[in-house]
Amino acid sequence: MNTFLGYLTVLFVAAVLVGPALVGLVRERGIDRRIRAAADRSVPAARVRRALVAHDVARAA
């Protein structure tokens, strides 16, 4: 019985230490997935530069 309680104690301590880290990892993966999805939908930088230059030229004229 002592050995069983020892195993349970070790498992409980491991769960208390590892549990929050796993929850944080899952949350970070979700945030990274959202960032990647937003980056895929964004306009490439070259297009933005060309649009700004064309807009500035039209405004200066």
matplotlib code that plots the C-alpha trace (Angstrom):
import matplotlib.pyplot as plt

x = [0.0, 2.9, 4.3, 1.0, 0.6, 4.1, 3.3, 0.1, 2.0, 4.6, 1.9, 0.0, 3.1, 4.0, 0.4, 0.6, 3.9, 3.3, -0.4, -0.1, 2.7, 0.6, -2.4, -0.1, 1.3, -2.1, -3.1, 0.1, -0.5, -3.9, -2.5, 0.2, -2.5, -4.4, -1.3, -0.4, -4.0, -3.9, -0.5, -1.8, -4.7, -2.5, -1.3, 2.3, 4.7, 5.6, 2.0, 1.7, 4.8, 3.6, 0.2, 1.7, 4.0, 1.2, -1.0, 1.7, 2.4, -1.3, -1.6, 1.4, 0.2]
y = [0.0, 2.4, 1.8, 2.6, 5.8, 6.8, 6.3, 8.2, 11.1, 11.2, 11.2, 14.0, 16.2, 15.5, 16.5, 19.7, 20.6, 19.6, 20.4, 24.2, 23.9, 21.7, 24.1, 27.0, 25.1, 24.4, 28.1, 29.2, 26.8, 28.3, 31.8, 30.8, 29.3, 32.5, 34.6, 32.3, 32.6, 36.4, 36.5, 34.3, 36.8, 39.9, 41.8, 41.2, 44.0, 44.7, 45.5, 47.8, 49.7, 50.1, 51.3, 53.9, 55.2, 55.4, 57.2, 59.7, 60.5, 61.0, 63.3, 65.3, 66.0]
z = [0.0, 0.8, -2.7, -4.3, -2.4, -3.3, -7.0, -6.7, -5.0, -7.7, -10.4, -8.6, -8.3, -12.0, -13.0, -11.0, -12.5, -16.1, -16.4, -16.6, -19.1, -21.4, -21.1, -22.1, -25.0, -26.4, -26.0, -27.8, -30.7, -31.1, -31.1, -33.6, -35.9, -35.8, -36.6, -39.5, -40.9, -40.6, -42.4, -45.2, -45.8, -45.7, -48.8, -49.8, -49.0, -52.6, -53.5, -50.6, -51.6, -55.2, -54.0, -51.7, -54.4, -57.0, -54.4, -53.5, -57.2, -57.9, -54.8, -55.7, -59.2]

ax = plt.figure().add_subplot(projection="3d")
ax.plot(x, y, z, "-o")
ax.set_aspect("equal")
plt.show()
